[in-house]
């Protein structure tokens, strides 16, 4: 069943805590999953190539209203400058703030870009890449 995009949010664990907290001022997020394509064609493949899936990757792009007083945005900026990983969850949280539907993963921040247009609210676009396989919820 279709659902509104605003039900799936980006949450992070700041510092050494264990609680997922939503990024303040989130506008959009985009989760991208991909796999390398490995050519396994041989002489019997004929006119059509044959491929198999290789290494997989997951990236996350999120845009928020820039807020340097927000603990989660500050944690992401600090992690970027200190080359640290962050715990991320994209989806819906259930009772008690635990993941119920979506993907949780450790990530590195690959870029942070602030846009400060005249007469507009400042925004911050961040890109993150997973380190290893995500945990998918609900779990089977």
C-alpha positions in Angstrom: 0.0 0.0 0.0 1.3 3.5 -0.9 2.3 5.8 1.9 3.4 9.4 2.3 7.1 10.1 2.2 7.0 12.0 5.5 6.4 8.8 7.4 9.9 7.5 6.6 12.5 9.6 8.5 16.3 9.7 9.2 17.3 8.9 12.7 20.8 8.8 14.2 22.4 7.8 17.4 24.5 10.7 18.7 27.6 10.0 20.7 27.8 6.8 22.7 24.1 6.6 23.3 21.7 3.9 22.0 18.6 5.9 21.2 17.7 6.8 17.7 16.7 10.5 17.4 15.2 12.2 14.3 17.2 14.8 12.5 15.5 18.2 13.2 14.2 20.1 10.2 14.4 17.2 7.7 13.0 18.0 4.3 13.9 15.1 2.1 15.8 11.8 2.2 16.7 9.3 -0.5 18.0 5.8 0.0 19.9 4.3 -2.8 20.8 0.6 -3.0 23.0 -0.7 -5.8 25.1 -3.7 -6.7 28.1 -4.1 -9.0 27.4 -5.9 -12.2 29.9 -8.7 -12.9 30.0 -10.0 -16.5 30.0 -13.8 -16.5 29.4 -14.2 -20.3 31.1 -17.1 -22.0 31.2 -18.6 -25.5 27.9 -20.2 -24.8 26.1 -16.9 -24.0 25.4 -16.2 -27.6 24.3 -12.6 -28.5 23.3 -11.8 -25.0 25.7 -11.1 -22.1 25.2 -12.7 -18.8 25.8 -11.0 -15.4 25.6 -11.6 -11.7 25.4 -9.3 -8.8 28.6 -8.2 -7.1 29.4 -6.1 -4.1 26.4 -4.1 -2.8 26.3 -0.6 -1.4 23.7 1.6 0.3 23.9 5.4 0.3 21.7 8.0 1.9 21.1 11.6 0.9 19.2 13.8 3.4 18.4 17.5 3.3 17.5 19.5 6.5 17.1 23.1 7.5 20.6 24.0 8.8 20.6 24.2 12.6 24.0 24.1 14.3 22.3 23.9 17.7 20.6 20.6 16.9 22.5 17.7 18.6 22.0 15.3 15.7 23.2 17.7 13.0 26.2 18.7 15.2 27.0 15.0 15.7 27.0 14.5 11.9 29.3 17.5 11.4 31.6 16.3 14.2 31.7 12.8 12.7 32.6 14.2 9.3 35.5 16.2 10.6 36.8 13.4 12.9 36.4 10.6 10.3 34.0 8.7 12.6 31.1 6.4 11.8 27.5 7.1 12.8 24.6 4.8 13.5 21.7 5.6 11.2 18.2 4.3 10.7 15.9 5.3 7.9 12.3 4.3 8.2 9.7 4.2 10.9 10.3 3.7 14.6 8.0 1.6 16.7 7.1 1.6 20.4 10.0 2.6 22.6 11.9 4.2 19.8 13.1 0.9 18.3 13.2 0.3 14.5 10.0 -1.2 13.1 10.3 -0.7 9.4 13.3 0.3 7.4 17.1 -0.1 7.4 19.7 0.5 10.1 23.4 0.7 9.3 26.7 2.2 10.3 27.7 5.0 7.9 30.5 7.4 7.0 29.6 10.9 6.0 30.9 11.4 2.4 29.7 15.1 2.0 28.0 18.0 3.7 26.9 21.0 1.7 25.2 24.1 3.1 23.1 26.4 0.9 22.6 29.9 2.1 20.4 31.7 -0.5 19.4 35.3 0.0 15.9 35.5 1.4 15.6 31.7 2.0 16.1 29.4 4.9 19.6 27.9 5.0 19.6 24.2 4.1 22.2 21.4 4.6 22.5 18.4 2.3 24.4 15.4 3.6 25.4 12.2 1.9 26.2 9.0 3.9 27.5 5.6 2.8 27.0 2.4 4.7 29.9 0.5 6.2 28.8 -3.1 5.7 25.4 -4.6 5.3 22.3 -2.9 6.7 19.9 -4.6 9.2 16.5 -4.6 7.5 13.3 -4.3 9.6 10.9 -5.9 10.1 13.2 -8.9 10.6 12.1 -12.3 9.4 
